[in-house]
C-alpha cells in the first residue's frame, strides 16, 4: 500500500534548450521550482540517464529526477533510477503534463493507464505495471482541433506557454508544492484531496 513516502519524484519532459518552457515540459518546470525552494542543484547521473537533485539525508532522502531521455523513453530513466537506488514502485511519483486538463488543474492518481501519453506509456512498459502514483498537471487543449488532430496536438504540447498564462502556471506549481508538503507532513489522502480540489489555499 502506498504511504506517500516518495523517495523519487520524476518530472517528465524533453531535454535541451529547444524544448525548455514548452507545455510538454511542465514536469521539468515543477522539479526546477521544487529544487529552487529546497536550494538544491541538479547533477548528471549517467547511471540513471538523468539529472538528479537530492533533498535531505539518510532514510529521509528524496531525489528529484529529470530524465535526459526524450519523453517517449522516460521509462528507461525511471526504471534505471529505481534499480540504482533500490526503490519500489510505491516509492515513486511521476509529474506529467495532461492536455485533457485545463491549465491550472491538478489530478493525482495512485494508478492508471497512460491516457495516450507517450511518457507514461513507456514507464508502464518498463515497469510492467500501472500501479505507481502520478500527478497530472493541466496544460489545456489546443484552441482549435481540426481533422488533423495529431498535428494540432504535437504543435500544442511542443509549443510554449503564452505570456498571459504565466501567472496561472506559477499558481499551479505553488499549489503542487503545497500539496506535496501536505503529503509529507500530514498524509497521502489529505494531500490528494488538496491537490485534486479547485482551491489553491491551505
C-alpha positions, 0 to 999 in steps of 0.5 A: 500500500502506498504511504506517500513516502516518495523517495523519487519524484520524476518530472517528465519532459524533453531535454535541451534548450529547444524544448525548455518552457514548452507545455510538454515540459511542465514536469521539468518546470515543477522539479526546477521550482521544487529544487529552487525552494529546497536550494538544491542543484541538479547533477548528471547521473549517467547511471540513471540517464538523468539529472538528479537533485537530492533533498535531505539525508539518510532514510529521509532522502528524496531525489528529484529526477529529470530524465535526459531521455526524450519523453517517449523513453522516460521509462528507461530513466525511471526504471534505471533510477529505481534499480540504482537506488533500490526503490519500489514502485510505491516509492515513486511519483511521476509529474506529467503534463495532461492536455485533457486538463485545463491549465491550472488543474491538478489530478493525482492518481495512485494508478492508471493507464497512460491516457495516450501519453507517450511518457507514461506509456513507456514507464508502464512498459518498463515497469510492467505495471500501472500501479505507481502514483502520478500527478497530472498537471493541466496544460489545456487543449489546443484552441482549435482541433481540426481533422488533423488532430495529431498535428494540432496536438504535437504543435500544442504540447511542443509549443510554449506557454503564452505570456498571459498564462504565466501567472496561472502556471506559477499558481499551479506549481505553488499549489503542487508544492503545497500539496506535496508538503501536505503529503509529507507532513500530514498524509497521502489522502489529505494531500490528494484531496488538496491537490485534486480540489479547485482551491489553491489555499491551505 
